[in-house]
Amino acid sequence: MIDFELDPELIELRERVRAFIREVAIPAEPRDVTTHGTDDALRAELQERAREWGIFGPQLSEELGGLGLDHRGSAVILEESGYSLLGAQALNCAAPDEGTIHMLDLIASPEQRERYLVPLAAGKVRSCFSMTEPAPGAGSDPSMLLTKATRTGSGWSISGRKWFITGAEGAAFTVCMAMADEGATMFLVDADNPGFRIDRVIDATDRAFPGGHAEVTFENCEVGDDAVLGEVGEGFRYAQVRLAPARLTHCERWLGTARRAFDISLDYVNDREAFGQPLGELGMVQEKIARSVIDIESSRAMIWRCAWALDRGEPAKHESSVAKVYVAEAVNRVVDRAIQVCGATGVSGDAPLARMMNELRPFRIYDGPTETHLWSIARRTLRAQAARPAQAVTGP
């Protein structure tokens, strides 16, 4: 049974993170003006402040210097971190590093942990995950993977192109998915490898991710056998280890962003008058408020349901797909309603709502577009029904 009661320690931590976001992260937002993601100096400064507040790395194990929360505890804290677009960077629970840390913690060898995981968990470096390819390569369908990994006398040679690789510019290393003779395989590649290059940073709608989204090339990129992450040919299986929890943490952070948009709209409609009364007294505005409350609370329930499954050791593929589809659509609705009721203020730079919409809209595409997840949900449902014993169908 899912327990919705929070431990007193988690409630205290949530309130501390909430205070940090309001007192430290939000006041720093005017300094977040770079084109492609938070400036590294600002990121380092905020992370140091988070350490001082005792809230750094909520999802990290205590061995890695974090708070050691389970998935549901992390869901509570990451939602609070998302109340500011700088929050997850400060707590070192932002994508893509959060997902890479989780994967390395489960799969990396002792040597790889020391070389890559420890500095990444400490926030000393950033990473990127090189999987998506330009057409006709792998996008929503990973089986279309075109990047090749060929054995050499001393290790491997990787060749291929990747695109929309979040955080590539400024990353210390990348996890590259490539097709070997044995199947898809993950490789750890240092950013200064002569065979790895960033071709361009893509002009995208969002700009919250440090390093932006890049197109990169692996050209006869030579790595040793020690660069293989896990086992050769197991790349797709390892990707699932990363993707389900990573989808969920996206949901958690963006739910926090939607909550802030909603709060801004509530303040606006309570203060602004029209037709002789506060906007909040108008029926059409109240409907938008009610629908946003429902979207926020439904999103949180789906997130906690998925976190509960992960904490039980389940793959949670179905739960993460359901949560991803619903939350990605719901948070966009919440922010859109907030913009609508705030009118011109909503689309201006005087409020952060337009920026939030730009950041949130791509989430309906990232980590699998809504349509791909809907297809997967339907297929799993149909397979489950077909596997059940035949039921007699009776008339009315």
GIHUZI-V454811 format. One record per residue. N is the residue number from 0. RES is the residue in one letter. NEAR is the number of other ideal C-beta (glycine too) atoms within 12 Angstrom. Layout:
# GIHUZI-V454811
N	RES	NEAR
N	RES	NEAR
This chain:
# GIHUZI-V454811
0	M	7
1	I	18
2	D	15
3	F	16
4	E	12
5	L	19
6	D	16
7	P	10
8	E	17
9	L	25
10	I	17
11	E	18
12	L	30
13	R	30
14	E	20
15	R	28
16	V	41
17	R	30
18	A	22
19	F	35
20	I	41
21	R	22
22	E	21
23	V	33
24	A	39
25	I	27
26	P	17
27	A	29
28	E	27
29	P	14
30	R	18
31	D	32
32	V	16
33	T	23
34	T	20
35	H	28
36	G	38
37	T	38
38	D	22
39	D	24
40	A	17
41	L	27
42	R	38
43	A	23
44	E	23
45	L	41
46	Q	38
47	E	21
48	R	28
49	A	41
50	R	24
51	E	16
52	W	29
53	G	21
54	I	39
55	F	37
56	G	39
57	P	46
58	Q	44
59	L	34
60	S	23
61	E	14
62	E	15
63	L	27
64	G	26
65	G	34
66	L	35
67	G	22
68	L	32
69	D	26
70	H	36
71	R	35
72	G	33
73	S	43
74	A	45
75	V	37
76	I	50
77	L	47
78	E	42
79	E	39
80	S	49
81	G	46
82	Y	40
83	S	41
84	L	38
85	L	44
86	G	48
87	A	49
88	Q	44
89	A	45
90	L	49
91	N	43
92	C	46
93	A	45
94	A	46
95	P	43
96	D	49
97	E	43
98	G	39
99	T	48
100	I	43
101	H	40
102	M	37
103	L	39
104	D	31
105	L	22
106	I	30
107	A	33
108	S	21
109	P	13
110	E	18
111	Q	31
112	R	24
113	E	17
114	R	22
115	Y	39
116	L	37
117	V	26
118	P	25
119	L	42
120	A	35
121	A	26
122	G	38
123	K	20
124	V	30
125	R	41
126	S	46
127	C	45
128	F	47
129	S	48
130	M	48
131	T	39
132	E	32
133	P	22
134	A	14
135	P	12
136	G	27
137	A	29
138	G	25
139	S	23
140	D	20
141	P	27
142	S	18
143	M	20
144	L	32
145	L	28
146	T	41
147	K	27
148	A	39
149	T	24
150	R	21
151	T	19
152	G	10
153	S	12
154	G	24
155	W	37
156	S	28
157	I	42
158	S	25
159	G	36
160	R	34
161	K	41
162	W	30
163	F	37
164	I	45
165	T	46
166	G	42
167	A	43
168	E	30
169	G	30
170	A	41
171	A	32
172	F	37
173	T	49
174	V	50
175	C	49
176	M	47
177	A	46
178	M	32
179	A	31
180	D	14
181	E	18
182	G	23
183	A	34
184	T	38
185	M	45
186	F	46
187	L	45
188	V	46
189	D	27
190	A	32
191	D	14
192	N	31
193	P	16
194	G	29
195	F	38
196	R	25
197	I	30
198	D	19
199	R	21
200	V	29
201	I	28
202	D	14
203	A	27
204	T	23
205	D	31
206	R	27
207	A	42
208	F	45
209	P	43
210	G	41
211	G	33
212	H	38
213	A	37
214	E	29
215	V	42
216	T	30
217	F	39
218	E	21
219	N	20
220	C	37
221	E	26
222	V	36
223	G	22
224	D	23
225	D	21
226	A	38
227	V	35
228	L	47
229	G	29
230	E	19
231	V	25
232	G	21
233	E	21
234	G	38
235	F	27
236	R	25
237	Y	34
238	A	37
239	Q	26
240	V	30
241	R	37
242	L	37
243	A	36
244	P	45
245	A	41
246	R	44
247	L	49
248	T	47
249	H	46
250	C	51
251	E	50
252	R	51
253	W	53
254	L	45
255	G	47
256	T	47
257	A	44
258	R	36
259	R	42
260	A	45
261	F	39
262	D	31
263	I	33
264	S	39
265	L	28
266	D	21
267	Y	32
268	V	32
269	N	21
270	D	16
271	R	23
272	E	15
273	A	17
274	F	12
275	G	8
276	Q	15
277	P	19
278	L	28
279	G	25
280	E	17
281	L	20
282	G	13
283	M	18
284	V	30
285	Q	22
286	E	16
287	K	32
288	I	29
289	A	18
290	R	24
291	S	37
292	V	24
293	I	20
294	D	33
295	I	36
296	E	23
297	S	26
298	S	43
299	R	35
300	A	26
301	M	36
302	I	45
303	W	36
304	R	32
305	C	41
306	A	39
307	W	27
308	A	29
309	L	33
310	D	23
311	R	17
312	G	10
313	E	18
314	P	19
315	A	32
316	K	28
317	H	27
318	E	36
319	S	42
320	S	37
321	V	34
322	A	46
323	K	45
324	V	33
325	Y	37
326	V	48
327	A	42
328	E	31
329	A	40
330	V	46
331	N	33
332	R	31
333	V	43
334	V	44
335	D	29
336	R	36
337	A	42
338	I	34
339	Q	28
340	V	39
341	C	36
342	G	20
343	A	16
344	T	24
345	G	29
346	V	22
347	S	14
348	G	14
349	D	15
350	A	27
351	P	34
352	L	36
353	A	25
354	R	32
355	M	42
356	M	32
357	N	23
358	E	38
359	L	41
360	R	27
361	P	28
362	F	43
363	R	31
364	I	26
365	Y	38
366	D	39
367	G	34
368	P	23
369	T	28
370	E	19
371	T	25
372	H	35
373	L	22
374	W	18
375	S	28
376	I	25
377	A	18
378	R	17
379	R	21
380	T	17
381	L	13
382	R	13
383	A	12
384	Q	13
385	A	11
386	A	10
387	R	10
388	P	7
389	A	8
390	Q	7
391	A	6
392	V	6
393	T	5
394	G	4
395	P	3
